[in-house]
Amino acid sequence: MTKKSSLKSFASTKKATTESIVGKPFTYSIYGENEKDGYPGNILLGPVTTTVALDNDFTDIVIPDLFVKGDIYVAYTQVT
């Protein structure tokens, strides 16, 4: 069965310090499920580059509606 997925995610639940990642770029990608073993499979979105919130609060990422079968996986990497 195919379902519509709408997701709002947060990069972290712990506030960042000015010395750490605030204002620095990171990339994120979304992967579908590998039907053979349940691990991440094909890339559905990304990589997308964005920046950690300057107000030291949650960083919202915009994910368009995706139609998926199974689970999705979100990967993010700090760029600098």
C-alpha positions as CSV (number, residue, x, y, z in Angstrom):
1,M,0.0,0.0,0.0
2,T,1.3,3.5,-0.9
3,K,0.8,6.2,1.7
4,K,1.3,9.9,1.6
5,S,4.0,11.1,4.0
6,S,4.3,14.6,5.3
7,L,7.1,15.2,7.8
8,K,8.5,18.0,9.9
9,S,11.8,17.2,11.4
10,F,14.1,18.8,13.8
11,A,17.9,18.5,13.5
12,S,18.4,18.3,17.3
13,T,16.5,18.4,20.5
14,K,19.4,20.0,22.3
15,K,20.2,23.6,21.8
16,A,23.5,24.3,20.0
17,T,26.1,26.6,21.4
18,T,27.5,29.5,19.4
19,E,30.8,27.8,19.2
20,S,29.4,24.6,17.7
21,I,27.0,24.5,14.8
22,V,24.8,27.7,15.0
23,G,24.6,29.3,11.6
24,K,26.7,26.6,9.9
25,P,25.5,24.7,6.8
26,F,24.5,21.0,6.7
27,T,23.0,18.8,4.1
28,Y,20.1,16.4,4.4
29,S,18.7,13.6,2.2
30,I,15.7,11.3,2.4
31,Y,15.9,7.7,1.4
32,G,13.2,5.1,0.8
33,E,13.3,1.7,2.3
34,N,15.3,-1.1,0.7
35,E,12.6,-3.8,0.2
36,K,15.1,-6.6,0.5
37,D,16.4,-5.9,4.0
38,G,14.7,-2.8,5.3
39,Y,17.8,-0.6,5.2
40,P,17.9,2.8,3.4
41,G,17.4,2.3,-0.3
42,N,17.0,4.8,-3.2
43,I,17.3,8.5,-2.5
44,L,13.9,10.3,-2.6
45,L,15.1,13.8,-1.9
46,G,18.3,15.7,-1.8
47,P,20.9,16.3,-0.9
48,V,19.6,19.7,0.2
49,T,21.9,22.2,1.9
50,T,20.5,24.4,4.7
51,T,21.7,26.3,7.7
52,V,21.4,25.6,11.5
53,A,19.0,28.2,13.0
54,L,20.7,31.4,14.2
55,D,18.2,31.9,17.0
56,N,19.6,28.8,18.7
57,D,16.3,27.0,18.4
58,F,15.1,24.0,16.4
59,T,16.1,23.9,12.7
60,D,13.1,23.2,10.5
61,I,13.6,21.4,7.2
62,V,11.1,21.6,4.5
63,I,10.1,18.2,3.1
64,P,7.6,18.1,0.3
65,D,4.8,15.5,0.3
66,L,6.3,12.1,-0.6
67,F,4.4,9.0,-1.6
68,V,6.3,6.0,-0.1
69,K,5.9,2.4,0.5
70,G,7.4,1.4,3.8
71,D,9.7,3.5,6.0
72,I,11.8,6.5,5.1
73,Y,15.2,7.5,6.5
74,V,16.6,11.0,7.0
75,A,20.4,11.5,6.9
76,Y,22.1,14.8,7.7
77,T,25.7,15.8,7.6
78,Q,27.4,19.0,8.9
79,V,29.2,20.6,6.0
80,T,31.9,22.6,7.9
